[in-house]
Amino acid sequence: MQKAFKKALAERGVKRVRANKSGCLDQCEKGPTVVVYPDTVWYGGVTEADVIEIVEEHIIGGRPVTRLLMKEGTDPATPSGEGTR
């Protein structure tokens, strides 16, 4: 999926965003996970078919893709498991 993000970003001329590969970010049960920083928006169950929508709507348009958002309390980086969204 990292390659799909890199391709979608390059095709749209987005240069100030980096797509990194990581493990499951302690959210393995949620399926493939994507986090957009500095917004700290967590997406779960992401497929390659969702990549263009995330890039266009969120990264370029500034509007998180609500249908892919993880529910509150799933951000492992937040104290006490409280969500930031």
CYANA upper distance limits for C-alpha pairs under 8 A (distance plus 0.5 A):
  1 MET  CA      5 PHE  CA      6.92
  1 MET  CA     47 THR  CA      8.01
  1 MET  CA     48 GLU  CA      6.36
  1 MET  CA     51 VAL  CA      8.47
  2 GLN  CA      6 LYS  CA      6.71
  2 GLN  CA     19 ALA  CA      6.67
  2 GLN  CA     20 ASN  CA      7.09
  2 GLN  CA     21 LYS  CA      6.56
  3 LYS  CA      7 LYS  CA      6.53
  4 ALA  CA      8 ALA  CA      6.59
  4 ALA  CA     48 GLU  CA      7.11
  4 ALA  CA     51 VAL  CA      7.29
  5 PHE  CA      9 LEU  CA      6.57
  5 PHE  CA     19 ALA  CA      6.83
  5 PHE  CA     51 VAL  CA      6.60
  5 PHE  CA     52 ILE  CA      8.14
  5 PHE  CA     55 VAL  CA      8.05
  6 LYS  CA     10 ALA  CA      6.57
  6 LYS  CA     18 ARG  CA      8.18
  6 LYS  CA     19 ALA  CA      6.60
  7 LYS  CA     11 GLU  CA      6.53
  8 ALA  CA     12 ARG  CA      6.89
  8 ALA  CA     51 VAL  CA      7.96
  8 ALA  CA     52 ILE  CA      6.71
  8 ALA  CA     55 VAL  CA      7.49
  9 LEU  CA     13 GLY  CA      6.73
  9 LEU  CA     14 VAL  CA      5.59
  9 LEU  CA     15 LYS  CA      7.84
  9 LEU  CA     17 VAL  CA      8.23
  9 LEU  CA     55 VAL  CA      7.38
 10 ALA  CA     14 VAL  CA      6.38
 10 ALA  CA     15 LYS  CA      7.68
 24 CYS  CA     28 CYS  CA      5.53
 24 CYS  CA     32 PRO  CA      7.43
 24 CYS  CA     33 THR  CA      6.96
 25 LEU  CA     33 THR  CA      7.90
 25 LEU  CA     76 PRO  CA      8.24
 26 ASP  CA     76 PRO  CA      7.28
 27 GLN  CA     31 GLY  CA      7.83
 27 GLN  CA     33 THR  CA      7.57
 27 GLN  CA     74 THR  CA      8.14
 28 CYS  CA     32 PRO  CA      7.68
 28 CYS  CA     33 THR  CA      8.32
 30 LYS  CA     44 GLY  CA      5.91
 30 LYS  CA     45 GLY  CA      6.21
 31 GLY  CA     44 GLY  CA      6.54
 31 GLY  CA     45 GLY  CA      4.93
 31 GLY  CA     46 VAL  CA      7.57
 32 PRO  CA     44 GLY  CA      6.50
 32 PRO  CA     45 GLY  CA      5.52
 32 PRO  CA     46 VAL  CA      5.80
 32 PRO  CA     47 THR  CA      7.67
 33 THR  CA     42 TRP  CA      7.62
 33 THR  CA     43 TYR  CA      6.14
 33 THR  CA     44 GLY  CA      5.19
 33 THR  CA     45 GLY  CA      6.76
 33 THR  CA     46 VAL  CA      6.68
 34 VAL  CA     42 TRP  CA      6.41
 34 VAL  CA     43 TYR  CA      5.58
 34 VAL  CA     44 GLY  CA      7.12
 34 VAL  CA     46 VAL  CA      7.56
 35 VAL  CA     40 THR  CA      6.83
 35 VAL  CA     41 VAL  CA      6.06
 35 VAL  CA     42 TRP  CA      5.05
 35 VAL  CA     43 TYR  CA      6.71
 36 VAL  CA     40 THR  CA      6.07
 36 VAL  CA     41 VAL  CA      5.73
 36 VAL  CA     42 TRP  CA      7.15
 36 VAL  CA     59 ILE  CA      8.46
 37 TYR  CA     41 VAL  CA      7.40
 40 THR  CA     84 THR  CA      7.84
 41 VAL  CA     64 PRO  CA      7.99
 41 VAL  CA     69 LEU  CA      7.89
 41 VAL  CA     84 THR  CA      8.45
 41 VAL  CA     85 ARG  CA      7.53
 42 TRP  CA     69 LEU  CA      6.44
 42 TRP  CA     70 MET  CA      6.26
 42 TRP  CA     75 ASP  CA      7.78
 43 TYR  CA     68 LEU  CA      5.69
 43 TYR  CA     69 LEU  CA      5.06
 43 TYR  CA     70 MET  CA      5.84
 44 GLY  CA     68 LEU  CA      6.44
 44 GLY  CA     69 LEU  CA      6.83
 44 GLY  CA     70 MET  CA      6.02
 45 GLY  CA     68 LEU  CA      7.63
 46 VAL  CA     50 ASP  CA      6.62
 46 VAL  CA     51 VAL  CA      8.21
 46 VAL  CA     68 LEU  CA      7.56
 47 THR  CA     51 VAL  CA      7.49
 50 ASP  CA     54 ILE  CA      6.81
 51 VAL  CA     55 VAL  CA      6.67
 52 ILE  CA     56 GLU  CA      6.46
 53 GLU  CA     57 GLU  CA      6.11
 53 GLU  CA     58 HIS  CA      8.16
 53 GLU  CA     65 VAL  CA      7.95
 54 ILE  CA     58 HIS  CA      5.74
 54 ILE  CA     59 ILE  CA      7.09
 54 ILE  CA     64 PRO  CA      7.84
 54 ILE  CA     65 VAL  CA      6.82
 55 VAL  CA     59 ILE  CA      5.34
 55 VAL  CA     60 ILE  CA      6.62
 56 GLU  CA     60 ILE  CA      5.58
 56 GLU  CA     61 GLY  CA      6.47
 57 GLU  CA     61 GLY  CA      5.18
 57 GLU  CA     62 GLY  CA      6.83
 57 GLU  CA     63 ARG  CA      5.89
 57 GLU  CA     64 PRO  CA      7.03
 57 GLU  CA     65 VAL  CA      7.17
 58 HIS  CA     62 GLY  CA      4.95
 58 HIS  CA     63 ARG  CA      4.99
 58 HIS  CA     64 PRO  CA      5.21
 58 HIS  CA     65 VAL  CA      7.04
 59 ILE  CA     63 ARG  CA      8.22
 64 PRO  CA     69 LEU  CA      8.31
 65 VAL  CA     69 LEU  CA      7.19
 70 MET  CA     74 THR  CA      7.09
 71 LYS  CA     83 GLY  CA      8.18
 72 GLU  CA     82 GLU  CA      7.14
 72 GLU  CA     83 GLY  CA      4.92
 72 GLU  CA     84 THR  CA      7.64
 72 GLU  CA     85 ARG  CA      7.03
 73 GLY  CA     81 GLY  CA      5.44
 73 GLY  CA     82 GLU  CA      4.71
 73 GLY  CA     83 GLY  CA      4.49
 73 GLY  CA     84 THR  CA      8.23
 74 THR  CA     81 GLY  CA      6.82
 74 THR  CA     82 GLU  CA      7.64
 74 THR  CA     83 GLY  CA      6.51
 75 ASP  CA     81 GLY  CA      6.70
 75 ASP  CA     82 GLU  CA      7.44
 75 ASP  CA     83 GLY  CA      6.04
 75 ASP  CA     84 THR  CA      7.89
 76 PRO  CA     81 GLY  CA      6.39
 77 ALA  CA     81 GLY  CA      8.05
 78 THR  CA     82 GLU  CA      6.30
 78 THR  CA     83 GLY  CA      7.01
 78 THR  CA     84 THR  CA      7.79
